[in-house]
Amino acid sequence: MQLCKISELFNIEYGHKFDMNKMTLNNKPGIAFVSRSAKNNGISAFVKKYNNIDPLPAGMITVALGGAILASFVQDIPFYTAQNIAVLNPRVTLTRREKLFYCLCITKNKFRYSAFGREANRTFKDILVPKEIPKWVYETKIPKFNFTKKLIDEKPLKLRPAAWKKFRISDLFELQNGKGLFKVDKNGTIPIVTSTIENNGIIGLTSTTKGKSNGPAITISIRGGGNAFLQEKTFIPSLNALVLKPKFELTKHIGLFLCVILNMDCFKFSYGRIRTLGRVKSSNIKLPVTLKGRPDWQFMEEYMKRVPGSGSLT
């Protein structure tokens, strides 16, 4: 495959170099403000026109030279840029699909740089990319993604301290002890949940079905601090794990919210004072509530959906 320098394929500019704190935010998709981020197509906000300066036109490629180094995106709407952003304008006509291919090629070179060491400012123009576009690029299915809607929808919800209330854990869950000790089986398919704080509390897989429990449920390790984890599928709890079976509809995002709250109490427990079934039953959990004083499950669901990175949950 014949390679060439990026500067042979694109005219390289260095954007507006604006500061976000000087921008006026716009609640509706208008002018995109592209920063050194690897999320949301590099767009951190939508802003209003600044000092009668025209935004750059749609169709160009932006590349972060600092921060999330070499995060590269095709910008589909007019945009401003923050500092340390390169803007690539093709020297020849390229389709959006072809531009996305070059974004991928550029991003794959990020291992050459580091945010606080060797940044890409000086040598970016000399990075080598394929001169010809391979056939698979035209055959690959590219999913559609409305990043403008996602960016608006991801505005964080405010947690109101006054709208929280304590609930007895035993009123929300049926609590059970784990069933026994189970042997890890290399051919197993059912997770064994124990007291480890890693891998969602899972120590390995087993083939046995004895003592299994169906998800969704929350498990709490008895030893090692009493960490809580969400178990979505069938699992086997060992003697070192408690099982909290919900008395309500437990979705993934509600479960993750509850685990965060439960884990805030881990400092109360240790190998000398373990998180036993009796202690958990008599414990309270403080949750957001509706106007009627009931747990606000919908708020918890929406809040977790808007936490940065939650879009990667499958």
Phi and psi in degrees as a GROMACS rama.xvg file:
@    title "Ramachandran Plot"
@    xaxis  label "Phi"
@    yaxis  label "Psi"
@TYPE xy
-81.926  132.803  GLN-2
-109.668  158.29  LEU-3
-148.901  165.48  CYS-4
-75.1378  147.878  LYS-5
-54.4549  -38.5763  ILE-6
-65.4949  -15.3054  SER-7
-80.7905  -23.8688  GLU-8
-99.9419  -25.7133  LEU-9
-132.637  145.682  PHE-10
-80.8655  129.07  ASN-11
-108.671  122.983  ILE-12
-117.033  176.336  GLU-13
-125.245  32.0075  TYR-14
61.217  -160.821  GLY-15
-87.9845  -27.3441  HIS-16
60.9003  39.8757  LYS-17
-81.7871  158.753  PHE-18
-101.561  135.218  ASP-19
-60.8202  -34.9178  MET-20
-70.131  -8.34341  ASN-21
-96.5543  -5.07032  LYS-22
-86.3461  153.67  MET-23
-102.489  119.926  THR-24
-69.2485  150.016  LEU-25
-125.868  121.877  ASN-26
-68.9544  -17.6607  ASN-27
-106.559  151.601  LYS-28
-56.733  118.947  PRO-29
-136.128  -103.008  GLY-30
-94.5397  124.817  ILE-31
-78.3224  141.515  ALA-32
-108.241  109.493  PHE-33
-93.5017  122.23  VAL-34
-114.271  -169.378  SER-35
-89.5302  48.8865  ARG-36
-108.935  153.565  SER-37
-99.0857  4.65194  ALA-38
-107.141  157.529  LYS-39
49.6273  45.4849  ASN-40
62.4199  22.8652  ASN-41
81.8871  -1.17647  GLY-42
-89.7535  124.095  ILE-43
-99.395  -17.5304  SER-44
-170.18  168.11  ALA-45
-108.541  136.531  PHE-46
-130.847  166.588  VAL-47
-89.0561  165.744  LYS-48
-59.4128  136.69  LYS-49
-109.302  119.056  TYR-50
50.1293  36.0305  ASN-51
59.2601  21.7429  ASN-52
-88.1713  127.226  ILE-53
-71.7358  140.627  ASP-54
-72.834  164.025  PRO-55
-73.4914  148.711  LEU-56
-74.2577  157.251  PRO-57
-62.9493  156.027  ALA-58
103.386  -10.7878  GLY-59
-86.5282  164.528  MET-60
-103.836  134.093  ILE-61
-108.504  142.975  THR-62
-133.795  125.411  VAL-63
-77.5642  125.982  ALA-64
-98.4323  -6.4711  LEU-65
-141.685  -179.443  GLY-66
65.2194  -118.331  GLY-67
-80.4601  79.1021  ALA-68
-56.7333  131.871  ILE-69
66.2051  17.0894  LEU-70
-64.6286  118.627  ALA-71
-122.486  136.325  SER-72
-145.262  148.825  PHE-73
-87.22  125.509  VAL-74
-92.2679  119.891  GLN-75
-91.943  -6.81754  ASP-76
-134.657  161.054  ILE-77
-55.7626  149.19  PRO-78
-151.932  155.071  PHE-79
-104.594  163.741  TYR-80
-126.815  151.709  THR-81
-79.4193  -175.062  ALA-82
-72.3236  155.384  GLN-83
65.7808  36.887  ASN-84
-121.336  125.105  ILE-85
-90.9135  142.964  ALA-86
-119.285  124.658  VAL-87
-108.034  124.172  LEU-88
-114.146  115.534  ASN-89
-58.1377  138.882  PRO-90
-75.7044  -23.2394  ARG-91
-125.617  163.707  VAL-92
-67.8849  125.953  THR-93
-126.412  142.721  LEU-94
-76.6252  165.814  THR-95
-59.889  -39.4492  ARG-96
-59.9408  -42.4024  ARG-97
-68.5141  -36.2471  GLU-98
-65.3117  -40.278  LYS-99
-61.9775  -35.9016  LEU-100
-60.8958  -44.4489  PHE-101
-70.1356  -30.569  TYR-102
-59.7904  -43.8503  CYS-103
-62.2661  -44.9355  LEU-104
-60.9735  -42.5641  CYS-105
-65.6117  -47.3648  ILE-106
-59.8446  -33.5057  THR-107
-66.1187  -10.2709  LYS-108
-94.8308  6.18615  ASN-109
-65.3633  -21.5698  LYS-110
-62.8572  -16.6808  PHE-111
-78.3236  -11.4478  ARG-112
-131.109  166.619  TYR-113
-143.542  151.13  SER-114
-65.0499  -34.1213  ALA-115
-115.066  19.6232  PHE-116
-132.716  -95.7405  GLY-117
-97.364  96.7856  ARG-118
-82.4534  171.982  GLU-119
-95.3149  1.55972  ALA-120
-53.6379  -47.8294  ASN-121
-80.8447  -38.4539  ARG-122
-105.438  -1.33152  THR-123
-54.5687  -42.8662  PHE-124
-62.2834  -18.4964  LYS-125
-98.3936  0.325494  ASP-126
-60.1399  138.155  ILE-127
-91.8714  135.809  LEU-128
-135.656  161.248  VAL-129
-61.3167  137.299  PRO-130
-78.478  -31.5972  LYS-131
-113.145  146.459  GLU-132
-90.881  125.823  ILE-133
-67.4587  159.706  PRO-134
-62.3962  -35.8054  LYS-135
-62.335  -23.7454  TRP-136
-61.1316  -37.5817  VAL-137
-81.3437  -14.7258  TYR-138
-99.8437  -14.6547  GLU-139
-74.6293  135.692  THR-140
-80.4333  124.268  LYS-141
-108.438  115.406  ILE-142
-68.9004  149.602  PRO-143
-85.0009  142.507  LYS-144
-144.222  119.057  PHE-145
-87.7197  83.0311  ASN-146
-68.0909  -25.9517  PHE-147
-67.1943  -42.374  THR-148
-66.498  -41.6123  LYS-149
-62.2661  -40.8676  LYS-150
-63.4157  -40.5505  LEU-151
-69.0044  -42.8877  ILE-152
-68.1257  -20.4831  ASP-153
-86.4947  6.19971  GLU-154
-58.9393  129.119  LYS-155
-66.0443  143.476  PRO-156
-80.922  148.348  LEU-157
-86.4791  133.881  LYS-158
-86.4079  118.263  LEU-159
-95.9336  110.026  ARG-160
-57.659  -31.2495  PRO-161
-73.0094  -18.4084  ALA-162
-100.987  41.1526  ALA-163
-121.818  152.805  TRP-164
-148.247  148.407  LYS-165
-84.4848  138.928  LYS-166
-129.278  142.661  PHE-167
-71.2844  129.232  ARG-168
-57.8924  -37.2328  ILE-169
-68.7908  -16.1624  SER-170
-80.0274  -23.3774  ASP-171
-98.3659  -24.7265  LEU-172
-134.368  152.653  PHE-173
-91.761  127.458  GLU-174
-105.592  138.862  LEU-175
-138.949  148.929  GLN-176
-82.4278  154.334  ASN-177
-63.8843  164.136  GLY-178
-95.1721  -23.8548  LYS-179
170.592  -160.937  GLY-180
-104.505  133.94  LEU-181
-128.168  144.566  PHE-182
-93.1549  133.287  LYS-183
-68.3386  133.166  VAL-184
-121.301  125.22  ASP-185
-62.4342  -20.7132  LYS-186
-100.131  8.23873  ASN-187
-73.4052  160.343  GLY-188
-128.663  -11.0748  THR-189
-103.141  124.976  ILE-190
-66.3654  141.375  PRO-191
-102.15  119.805  ILE-192
-100.054  127.44  VAL-193
-134.655  -144.942  THR-194
-98.4446  6.56925  SER-195
-66.7563  148.083  THR-196
-93.3866  1.92352  ILE-197
-105.456  164.091  GLU-198
52.2627  40.6597  ASN-199
61.7896  27.4569  ASN-200
81.5085  4.85398  GLY-201
-95.0548  127.029  ILE-202
-95.1612  -20.3443  ILE-203
169.385  -169.246  GLY-204
-116.588  154.069  LEU-205
-138.595  161.954  THR-206
-95.6189  -18.0103  SER-207
-72.0312  152.843  THR-208
-113.222  0.437309  THR-209
-65.7767  128.173  LYS-210
78.6613  13.9823  GLY-211
-70.0103  156.903  LYS-212
-133.546  142.001  SER-213
-92.6019  141.994  ASN-214
-87.1785  171.296  GLY-215
-78.2299  145.068  PRO-216
-157.678  167.787  ALA-217
-113.248  135.123  ILE-218
-110.762  147.109  THR-219
-127.06  128.087  ILE-220
-74.7649  134.903  SER-221
-74.2124  -40.4756  ILE-222
-105  164.429  ARG-223
76.7549  21.6536  GLY-224
110.454  -11.8683  GLY-225
72.0892  45.5927  GLY-226
-72.6861  142.372  ASN-227
-103.907  140.054  ALA-228
-137.696  148.377  PHE-229
-88.2895  127.264  LEU-230
-112.388  114.035  GLN-231
-88.6092  -26.8813  GLU-232
-119.054  -177.689  LYS-233
-59.5208  136.752  THR-234
-148.589  169.024  PHE-235
-120.351  114.649  ILE-236
-83.8843  130.525  PRO-237
-82.4079  -179.25  SER-238
-62.8638  -20.6104  LEU-239
-93.6173  17.4444  ASN-240
-134.788  141.176  ALA-241
-100.392  150.885  LEU-242
-117.224  127.264  VAL-243
-109.528  106.072  LEU-244
-92.4876  121.887  LYS-245
-70.2542  146.274  PRO-246
-96.8887  11.6333  LYS-247
-138.888  175.762  PHE-248
-77.0694  113.047  GLU-249
-99.17  104.733  LEU-250
-88.6  171.403  THR-251
-58.5783  -48.941  LYS-252
-72.0672  -35.9487  HIS-253
-64.4262  -42.6967  ILE-254
-59.7981  -42.4406  GLY-255
-66.5443  -37.9588  LEU-256
-61.0293  -46.9089  PHE-257
-64.3759  -37.5977  LEU-258
-63.0424  -39.7259  CYS-259
-60.2523  -45.6163  VAL-260
-64.8036  -45.0562  ILE-261
-62.3525  -37.5744  LEU-262
-73.2264  -14.3803  ASN-263
-69.2659  -15.2441  MET-264
-97.0043  3.99468  ASP-265
-60.5189  -28.5893  CYS-266
-62.6395  -18.2745  PHE-267
-78.8509  -11.1657  LYS-268
-122.841  156.938  PHE-269
-159.584  -174.839  SER-270
-66.9025  -19.5245  TYR-271
-87.1714  -26.2267  GLY-272
-133.556  88.5717  ARG-273
-81.2517  161.34  ILE-274
-88.795  80.8794  ARG-275
-77.0743  169.346  THR-276
-59.2774  -44.4571  LEU-277
-62.9405  -41.6216  GLY-278
-66.6725  -39.3071  ARG-279
-68.3492  -41.1189  VAL-280
-58.887  -38.0032  LYS-281
-89.2104  0.919977  SER-282
-86.349  159.412  SER-283
-109.934  157.225  ASN-284
-129.538  131.789  ILE-285
-94.8786  125.015  LYS-286
-132.117  155.201  LEU-287
-63.5561  145.709  PRO-288
-127.878  159.46  VAL-289
-80.2208  178.264  THR-290
-63.046  -22.9953  LEU-291
-89.6892  3.95822  LYS-292
81.9241  15.2562  GLY-293
-98.6007  158.186  ARG-294
-56.292  130.419  PRO-295
-89.5517  79.7442  ASP-296
-62.1991  -36.7464  TRP-297
-64.5529  -41.2628  GLN-298
-61.9682  -44.9172  PHE-299
-60.6262  -41.5749  MET-300
-60.7811  -50.717  GLU-301
-67.9156  -36.984  GLU-302
-61.4435  -47.04  TYR-303
-68.6468  -30.9235  MET-304
-65.7648  -24.5192  LYS-305
-99.786  1.13861  ARG-306
-68.6507  133.694  VAL-307
-52.8377  130.265  PRO-308
95.0617  -11.3527  GLY-309
-67.3813  -20.541  SER-310
-65.1118  -16.7709  GLY-311
-85.2998  -6.39245  SER-312
-71.7633  132.811  LEU-313
